[in-house]
């Protein structure tokens, strides 16, 4: 393993406790946690993974009110042990109960043990979460040495609350996600394959994608749609598929293993992202890296990630007609689709490890050099 040529960082002696979810949990944060651990180890850093979503024993699954306790106790035990050994604690954090049950305890335990803490905040619902719970969140953030976020969208939200984060983008592995040869124009225009790669939850609004696909199918009878993901909305979405008479054109894959995602993108022609709220969806980055044009809603951090008509097509939330029109514009203008493909691949090159590495390791060096510094500043609009 190589040492780390970043000023202020030791070489192979640095020890990091990386706190976050791990697969088989679906979702970008679990995959980013695993990927980051691997990349840091390749840099000669010793990484101890502290898993926040450890599997339950089978007999615990039925105890709905107590499941969190059975997960929390071994988590806290492992966390305390890891914080005692680490030079630095890096926490992959999200909104809601995930913050209260896992991120906040990690911050306080590390703080009490005198170990510097970095919070890598990734919640697309940060604004609404902070509006409801910031009085509970702020005391924990005051004990953090550095906040890093993957987008300007989250940076702006934290600044409004008086904290100045650093932007460290998500990481895309170009050895796994790469563009397949473009389909022939006749295949592209006559039998396109659309993909939705979001979990089946209300926040991702897969129903709008289905309604948009119905409009596309009416115009292009050989079009197909794959919905890759699992979740509580499956039965409702299958019922909507039957109502729209799309059973022969729509495939629900269920949960897709991370290693199978690259081929899923390469088999598609257009990706739909109908989400109601989001920060920086990994699925958009993966699609762009795979050479797939993206049609997405324009919510949250997505306009910070892609620009309308330049690297993706953006539409309003909950508008199947606008989403269908965007898809049809790509099918009717293959040159436009080709331009978006090329621009998307160029954009995502900024999210590869060589680009992200320097930013992240510089953050580590700064935190280790300035233990105990406060991050808090007066919120925007208030006097200093």
C-alpha positions in Angstrom: 0.0 0.0 0.0 1.2 3.5 -0.8 1.6 6.3 1.8 -0.5 9.5 1.5 1.3 12.5 0.0 -1.0 15.0 1.6 0.6 17.6 3.9 -0.4 17.0 7.5 -1.4 13.4 7.2 0.7 10.5 8.4 1.4 7.7 5.9 0.4 4.2 6.7 -0.3 4.9 10.3 -3.6 6.7 10.1 -6.6 4.9 11.6 -10.2 5.8 10.7 -13.5 4.6 12.2 -15.9 4.8 9.2 -19.5 4.8 10.5 -22.3 4.0 8.1 -24.7 1.5 6.5 -23.4 -1.5 4.6 -25.0 -3.7 1.9 -27.2 -5.6 1.4 -29.1 -2.5 2.4 -30.1 -0.9 -0.9 -29.3 2.8 -1.5 -26.4 4.9 -2.5 -25.1 5.6 1.0 -24.3 1.9 1.8 -22.5 1.5 -1.5 -20.6 4.7 -1.0 -19.5 3.5 2.5 -18.1 0.3 1.1 -16.4 2.0 -1.8 -14.8 4.6 0.4 -13.5 2.0 2.8 -11.8 0.2 0.0 -10.3 3.3 -1.5 -9.0 4.5 1.8 -7.4 1.2 2.5 -5.7 1.3 -0.9 -4.2 4.6 0.3 -2.6 2.8 3.2 -5.2 4.0 5.8 -6.4 1.5 8.4 -10.2 1.6 8.3 -12.6 0.0 10.8 -16.1 -0.2 9.6 -18.8 0.5 12.2 -22.1 -0.8 10.7 -25.3 1.0 11.6 -27.6 -1.5 10.0 -26.4 -4.8 11.3 -28.8 -7.7 10.5 -31.2 -8.8 13.2 -31.4 -12.2 14.6 -34.4 -14.0 13.1 -36.4 -14.0 16.3 -36.0 -10.2 16.7 -37.7 -9.4 13.3 -41.2 -9.8 14.8 -40.5 -7.4 17.7 -41.1 -4.2 15.9 -40.9 -1.9 18.9 -37.7 -3.4 20.1 -35.8 -4.0 16.9 -34.0 -0.6 17.2 -32.8 -1.5 20.7 -31.4 -4.9 19.6 -29.5 -3.1 16.8 -28.4 -0.1 18.9 -26.8 -1.9 21.8 -24.1 -3.8 19.7 -23.7 -0.7 17.5 -22.8 1.4 20.6 -20.5 -1.2 21.9 -18.6 -1.4 18.6 -18.7 2.3 18.2 -17.1 3.0 21.6 -14.4 0.5 20.9 -13.6 1.9 17.5 -13.5 5.5 18.7 -11.0 4.6 21.3 -8.6 3.2 18.7 -9.1 5.7 15.8 -7.3 8.9 15.0 -10.4 10.1 13.3 -14.1 9.2 13.1 -15.9 9.7 9.7 -19.7 9.4 10.0 -22.0 8.9 7.0 -25.1 10.7 8.2 -28.6 11.1 7.0 -31.8 12.8 8.2 -34.6 11.6 10.5 -34.3 8.8 13.0 -31.1 7.7 11.3 -29.5 10.9 12.6 -30.9 10.5 16.2 -30.2 6.8 16.6 -26.8 6.5 14.8 -25.1 9.7 13.8 -25.7 11.7 17.0 -24.4 8.9 19.4 -21.4 8.5 17.2 -20.6 12.2 17.5 -21.0 12.3 21.3 -19.0 9.1 21.9 -16.1 10.3 19.7 -16.3 13.7 21.4 -16.2 12.2 24.9 -13.2 10.0 23.9 -11.4 13.0 22.5 -11.4 11.7 18.9 -11.9 14.2 16.0 -15.2 13.8 14.1 -16.1 14.4 10.5 -19.8 14.3 9.6 -20.4 13.4 6.0 -24.0 14.6 5.7 -26.0 13.2 2.8 -29.7 13.6 3.5 -31.8 15.0 0.7 -34.5 16.0 3.2 -32.1 18.1 5.3 -34.1 21.3 5.0 -37.4 19.9 6.3 -35.6 17.8 8.9 -33.7 20.8 10.2 -36.9 22.9 10.3 -38.4 20.4 12.7 -35.5 19.1 14.7 -32.5 21.6 14.5 -32.7 22.3 18.2 -31.9 18.6 18.8 -29.4 18.5 15.9 -27.3 21.6 16.7 -25.8 20.4 20.0 -24.3 17.4 18.2 -23.0 19.5 15.3 -21.3 21.8 17.7 -19.1 18.9 18.8 -18.1 18.1 15.2 -14.7 19.1 13.8 -15.8 19.2 10.2 -18.9 18.8 8.1 -18.6 17.6 4.5 -21.4 17.4 2.0 -21.5 16.1 -1.6 -23.3 19.1 -3.1 -23.8 22.9 -3.2 -27.4 22.2 -2.3 -26.5 20.9 1.2 -23.8 23.4 1.6 -26.4 26.2 1.3 -28.7 24.5 3.8 -25.9 24.2 6.4 -24.8 27.8 5.9 -28.3 29.0 6.6 -28.0 27.3 10.0 -24.6 28.8 10.8 -22.3 26.0 9.8 -19.7 26.1 6.9 -19.2 22.7 5.4 -16.7 21.5 2.8 -17.9 20.0 -0.5 -16.5 16.5 -1.1 -18.4 14.9 -4.1 -19.7 11.4 -4.3 -17.4 8.8 -5.9 -18.1 6.9 -9.1 -16.1 3.9 -10.2 -15.4 4.2 -13.9 -14.1 0.7 -14.0 -17.6 -0.5 -13.2 -19.8 2.1 -14.7 -19.0 2.9 -18.3 -20.8 3.5 -21.5 -21.9 0.7 -23.8 -21.9 1.4 -27.6 -24.8 3.5 -28.6 -27.8 1.7 -30.0 -28.7 2.0 -33.7 -31.1 4.9 -34.3 -33.9 2.5 -35.4 -33.6 0.5 -32.1 -33.4 3.8 -30.1 -36.5 5.3 -31.7 -38.6 2.2 -32.1 -38.1 0.1 -29.1 -36.4 2.2 -26.3 -35.8 0.6 -22.9 -36.5 3.0 -20.0 -35.1 2.5 -16.5 -36.1 3.7 -13.0 -33.5 2.8 -10.4 -35.0 4.0 -7.2 -36.5 2.1 -4.3 -40.3 1.6 -4.2 -41.1 4.3 -1.7 -43.5 7.3 -1.9 -40.7 9.8 -1.8 -39.4 8.5 -5.1 -42.8 8.8 -6.9 -42.5 5.8 -9.2 -46.2 6.2 -9.9 -45.4 9.3 -12.0 -42.8 7.4 -13.9 -45.4 4.7 -14.7 -47.9 7.4 -15.9 -45.2 9.0 -18.0 -44.3 5.7 -19.5 -47.9 5.1 -20.4 -47.8 8.3 -22.5 -44.5 7.2 -24.1 -45.9 3.7 -24.8 -48.9 5.2 -26.6 -46.6 7.0 -28.9 -43.9 4.3 -29.2 -45.7 0.9 -28.8 -42.5 -1.2 -28.5 -41.1 0.9 -25.5 -40.3 -1.0 -22.3 -39.8 0.1 -18.7 -37.7 -1.6 -16.0 -38.3 -0.5 -12.4 -35.3 -1.7 -10.3 -35.8 -1.6 -6.5 -37.8 -2.9 -3.6 -40.0 -1.3 -1.0 -43.5 -0.9 0.4 -45.1 0.6 -2.7 -44.7 -2.6 -4.8 -48.3 -3.7 -4.6 -49.7 -0.3 -5.3 -47.3 0.2 -8.3 -48.2 -3.3 -9.7 -51.9 -2.4 -9.4 -51.3 0.9 -11.2 -49.4 -1.0 -13.9 -52.5 -3.2 -14.4 -54.8 -0.2 -14.5 -52.7 1.4 -17.2 -52.6 -1.9 -19.1 -48.8 -2.0 -19.1 -48.2 -5.5 -17.7 -46.5 -6.7 -20.9 -44.2 -3.7 -21.0 -43.1 -3.1 -17.4 -40.7 -5.3 -15.4 -40.3 -5.0 -11.6 -36.9 -6.5 -10.8 -37.0 -6.3 -7.0 -33.8 -5.4 -5.2 -30.8 -5.5 -7.5 -27.4 -6.4 -6.0 -24.8 -3.7 -6.3 -22.5 -5.8 -8.5 -25.4 -6.2 -11.0 -26.2 -2.4 -11.3 -23.7 -1.6 -14.1 -25.2 -4.1 -16.5 -28.7 -2.8 -15.7 -27.7 0.7 -16.8 -25.9 -0.6 -19.9 -29.1 -2.4 -21.0 -31.1 0.8 -20.8 -31.5 3.7 -23.2 -33.0 6.4 -20.9 -33.1 6.7 -17.1 -36.1 8.3 -15.4 -35.7 9.9 -11.9 -39.2 11.0 -10.7 -38.2 11.7 -7.1 -40.0 14.2 -4.9 -36.9 15.1 -2.8 -33.2 14.4 -3.2 -29.7 15.6 -2.7 -27.2 14.2 -5.2 -28.6 10.8 -6.4 -25.9 8.3 -7.0 -28.3 6.7 -9.5 -28.0 9.8 -11.7 -24.2 9.7 -11.6 -24.1 6.0 -12.4 -26.5 6.5 -15.3 -24.4 9.4 -16.7 -21.2 7.4 -16.3 -22.9 4.5 -18.2 -23.7 6.9 -21.1 -27.5 6.9 -20.4 -29.4 10.2 -20.9 -31.3 11.2 -17.8 -34.8 12.7 -17.4 -35.2 13.8 -13.8 -37.3 16.0 -11.6 -35.7 19.3 -10.7 -35.9 19.1 -6.9 -33.4 19.5 -4.1 -29.8 19.2 -5.1 -30.4 17.8 -8.6 -30.1 21.2 -10.4 -26.8 21.6 -8.6 -25.7 18.3 -10.1 -27.0 18.5 -13.7 -28.2 21.4 -15.9 -31.3 21.3 -18.0 -30.7 20.7 -21.7 -26.9 20.5 -21.1 -26.3 17.3 -19.1 -29.8 16.1 -18.5 -33.5 17.0 -19.0 -35.2 18.4 -15.9 -39.0 18.5 -15.4 -41.4 19.6 -12.6 -42.3 17.2 -9.8 -45.4 15.0 -10.3 -45.8 15.9 -14.0 -46.0 12.8 -16.1 -46.8 14.7 -19.3 -43.6 16.8 -18.9 -41.6 13.7 -18.2 -43.1 11.9 -21.2 -42.5 14.9 -23.5 -38.8 15.0 -22.4 -38.4 11.3 -23.2 -40.1 11.6 -26.6 -37.9 14.6 -27.4 -34.8 12.3 -27.0 -36.4 9.6 -29.1 -37.3 12.1 -31.9 -33.9 13.8 -31.8 -31.1 11.2 -31.5 -28.5 13.9 -32.0 -29.8 15.6 -28.8 -29.5 12.3 -26.9 -26.0 11.8 -28.2 -25.0 15.2 -27.0 -26.4 14.6 -23.5 -24.6 11.3 -23.3 -21.3 12.9 -24.1 -21.8 15.8 -21.7 -22.9 13.4 -19.0 -19.8 11.3 -19.2 -17.6 14.4 -19.2 -19.4 15.7 -16.1 -19.1 12.5 -14.1 -15.3 12.4 -14.7 -15.2 15.0 -11.9 -16.6 12.3 -9.5 -13.8 9.8 -9.9 -11.5 9.0 -7.0 -8.4 10.9 -8.3 -10.6 14.1 -8.3 -12.3 13.4 -4.9 -9.2 12.0 -3.2 -7.3 15.3 -2.8 -10.3 17.0 -1.3 -11.1 14.3 1.2 -7.6 13.7 2.4 -7.0 17.4 2.7 -10.1 17.6 5.0 -8.6 14.7 7.1 -5.3 16.6 7.4 -7.0 19.9 8.4 -9.1 18.2 11.1 -6.1 16.4 12.5 -4.2 19.6 12.6 -6.9 21.6 14.3 -8.5 19.4 16.9 -11.2 21.1 18.9 -12.0 23.9 16.5 -15.6 25.0 16.4 -17.5 25.0 13.1 -20.4 27.2 14.2 -20.9 30.6 12.7 -23.8 33.0 12.9 -26.5 31.9 10.4 -26.7 33.8 7.2 -28.4 37.1 7.7 -27.4 37.4 11.3 -24.6 39.7 12.6 -21.2 38.1 13.3 
